[in-house]
Amino acid sequence: MAEPVPTAFTPSSRPLLLGVAVFFGALAAVAGFMWSWFGTKVFFDMVAAGIAACF
C-alpha cells in the first residue's frame, strides 16, 4: 500500500499562514499609501526615526 505524501502545511496551519499574509499585505499597502501621500523624503525620515528609536 502506498504511503501518503507528507505536506508542508497542514490544514490547521492555513489560517495562521493566511493571517500572516494579510498582515504583511496590509503593512505593504500602508507603506505604499504613506509613500504616495507624504512623498519619499517624509517617508524615509519616518522610517529612519523608527529605526533610531529601536536602537
N, C-alpha and C positions, 0 to 999 in steps of 0.2 A: 504494500500500500504506500502511496506517495505521501510524503510529509508536506504540510502546508509551508509556504514560503513566509518567513517572518517579515513583517512590515516595520518600517522605521517609525511610523506614527500609529499609535493605537487609537481607536475611536474616542477613548476618554481624553486623549491629549489634543484632539482637534479644537475644542472650544478655547483652550489656552493658546494654541497657535493662532487661532483667528483673533483672539483678543489682543495678542501682541502685535499682530499685523495691523489691526485697526488703530492701535495706539500710535505706532510709528508712522502710519499713513496720516493720521491727524496731526502729528508733530511736524511732518514734512509739509502738510498743507498750511499750517500756521506759519511756518518759517517762510514759505513761498508768499503768503499774503503779506507778512511783515516786510519782506524784501520789496515787493511791488508797492506797498503803501508808503513806507518810510524811506526807501532808497537804500543803496548799498552802504553808504557812509554810516548812517544811523544804525543799520542792521549790524554791521561789523563792530561798531562801538558797543552795542548792547551785548553781543556775544563775548567780546573781549572783557567787558566788565563782569559778566557772569563767570567767566573762567578765572579772572583775578580774584573774585570773591571765594571761589572754591579753594584756591591755593593761598 
